[in-house]
Amino acid sequence: MSTVSEFRTAIAAGVVRQNRWGVTVNFPIFAGTGDTSRLTRALARTADVPASTLGVMEVAYSGRNVPLPGDRQYGEFTLNILATNDFVSRDSFERWSEGINGSESNNGLVSLDSFVTDLQLDLLDINDNVTKTYILQDAWPTAVGQMQLDMSSQDSFAEFPVTFRYINLASNTTR
């Protein structure tokens, strides 16, 4: 059992607050601009720090399966965004998705570098100082999600999720 003193020592640097973060979506040039990126950062409502897991390889040895660490896999990153009447952010995500694979043409950009980009997730302290940064390298949207509409919802707003996949996850802690 820990004491209150040990607990206070453990949290001396402060605790991560769920509502203190920001995300930078670097849209490909055909999908959005720096202004779109700043707008999307302001409209971002929820996100999760992505998961990172090691796979397990089972190796048969002397009648037993011996588990060994395998390859690293990264979870999806989902960003929920407040919908606005000008649809600037949603339209940019839809253009990005269409650029990868057109819904009518079934064609898209060939060069990976033309449609993947880095996303940056910053965790902030109470004074908006960045305490940790995650870079989702070579990311692209796999889904521009549904935006629920409801005639009985008078005091609410619409938002939509965008789900990303990425090739690598890098992080650094600012101290």
C-alpha positions in Angstrom: 0.0 0.0 0.0 1.3 3.4 -0.9 1.2 6.5 1.3 -0.2 9.9 0.4 3.3 11.2 0.4 4.4 8.6 -2.1 1.4 9.4 -4.3 2.2 13.1 -4.2 5.8 12.4 -5.2 4.5 10.2 -8.0 2.4 13.1 -9.5 4.9 15.9 -8.8 5.2 16.6 -12.5 1.4 17.0 -12.7 -1.2 14.7 -14.2 -2.3 14.5 -17.9 -5.6 16.3 -18.3 -8.0 14.7 -20.9 -9.1 18.1 -22.2 -5.6 19.6 -22.8 -4.4 18.5 -26.2 -4.2 19.6 -29.8 -3.9 17.8 -33.2 -2.3 19.0 -36.4 -3.6 17.4 -39.5 -1.2 18.2 -42.4 -3.5 17.9 -45.3 -2.0 16.9 -48.7 -1.9 19.9 -51.0 -4.9 18.7 -53.1 -7.1 18.3 -50.0 -6.6 21.3 -47.8 -4.4 24.3 -46.8 -2.7 25.5 -43.7 -5.9 27.4 -42.8 -7.8 24.1 -43.1 -5.3 22.5 -40.7 -5.7 25.3 -38.1 -9.5 25.1 -38.4 -9.5 21.4 -38.0 -7.3 21.7 -34.9 -9.8 24.1 -33.4 -12.8 21.9 -34.3 -11.2 18.6 -33.0 -13.4 17.3 -30.2 -12.1 13.9 -29.1 -9.1 11.7 -29.9 -7.2 8.8 -28.3 -3.5 8.3 -28.0 -2.9 5.4 -30.4 -2.2 2.0 -29.1 1.1 0.2 -29.9 1.2 -3.6 -29.4 3.8 -6.3 -30.1 2.5 -9.4 -31.9 3.3 -12.8 -30.5 4.9 -15.6 -32.5 4.3 -19.1 -31.2 7.3 -21.4 -31.8 6.8 -25.2 -31.2 9.6 -26.7 -29.2 9.6 -30.0 -27.4 5.9 -30.4 -27.5 5.2 -26.9 -26.2 4.4 -23.6 -27.8 7.0 -21.0 -26.7 5.6 -17.4 -27.1 8.2 -14.9 -28.5 7.8 -11.2 -29.3 6.8 -10.5 -32.8 6.3 -7.4 -35.0 4.9 -4.1 -33.7 1.5 -3.1 -34.8 -0.3 0.2 -34.4 -3.9 0.8 -33.7 -6.1 3.1 -35.7 -6.3 6.8 -34.8 -9.8 8.3 -34.7 -10.4 12.0 -34.5 -13.9 13.4 -33.9 -14.5 16.8 -35.4 -17.3 19.3 -34.9 -19.2 19.9 -38.1 -19.6 23.5 -39.3 -22.0 24.9 -41.8 -19.3 25.7 -44.4 -18.1 22.1 -44.3 -14.5 23.2 -44.8 -13.0 20.5 -42.6 -15.3 17.6 -43.8 -14.9 18.6 -47.4 -11.1 18.4 -47.1 -11.2 15.0 -45.6 -13.6 13.8 -48.4 -11.3 15.3 -51.0 -8.4 13.5 -49.4 -10.2 10.2 -49.4 -11.4 10.7 -53.0 -7.8 11.5 -54.1 -6.7 8.1 -52.7 -9.5 6.2 -54.5 -12.3 8.0 -56.4 -15.8 6.7 -55.6 -16.9 6.9 -59.2 -13.6 6.4 -61.1 -12.1 3.7 -58.8 -8.8 5.5 -59.6 -6.5 7.5 -57.4 -3.1 9.0 -56.8 -0.3 6.5 -57.6 2.6 7.9 -55.6 2.3 7.2 -51.8 4.1 10.5 -51.1 1.2 12.4 -52.7 -1.4 11.3 -50.2 0.2 10.3 -47.0 1.3 12.9 -44.4 2.3 13.2 -40.8 -0.3 13.9 -38.1 0.9 15.5 -34.8 -0.9 14.9 -31.5 0.3 17.2 -28.7 -0.5 16.7 -25.0 -0.6 19.9 -23.1 -0.2 20.9 -19.5 -2.5 23.4 -17.7 -0.6 26.3 -19.2 -0.8 24.9 -22.8 2.9 23.9 -22.8 3.5 20.8 -24.9 4.5 17.9 -22.6 4.5 15.1 -25.1 4.2 14.8 -28.8 3.1 11.8 -30.9 3.9 11.9 -34.6 1.7 9.5 -36.7 4.0 9.1 -39.7 2.7 8.6 -43.2 -0.9 8.7 -42.2 -4.0 8.7 -44.4 -7.8 8.6 -43.7 -9.4 5.1 -44.0 -12.8 6.4 -43.2 -14.7 9.7 -43.1 -17.4 8.6 -40.8 -21.1 9.3 -40.6 -22.5 12.5 -39.2 -25.6 11.7 -37.2 -28.6 14.0 -37.8 -31.6 13.9 -35.4 -34.7 16.1 -35.6 -35.3 15.6 -31.9 -31.9 17.0 -30.8 -32.4 20.7 -30.2 -29.4 21.5 -27.9 -26.7 19.5 -29.6 -24.4 19.8 -32.6 -23.2 17.4 -35.3 -19.8 15.9 -35.4 -18.1 13.2 -37.5 -15.2 10.8 -37.0 -12.2 10.4 -39.3 -10.2 7.2 -38.9 -6.6 7.1 -39.9 -4.0 4.4 -40.5 -0.3 5.2 -40.4 3.0 3.5 -40.9 4.9 4.4 -37.8 4.4 6.1 -34.4 7.1 8.3 -33.0 6.9 10.2 -29.7 9.0 12.5 -27.5 8.5 13.9 -24.0 9.3 17.5 -23.3 10.8 18.0 -19.9 
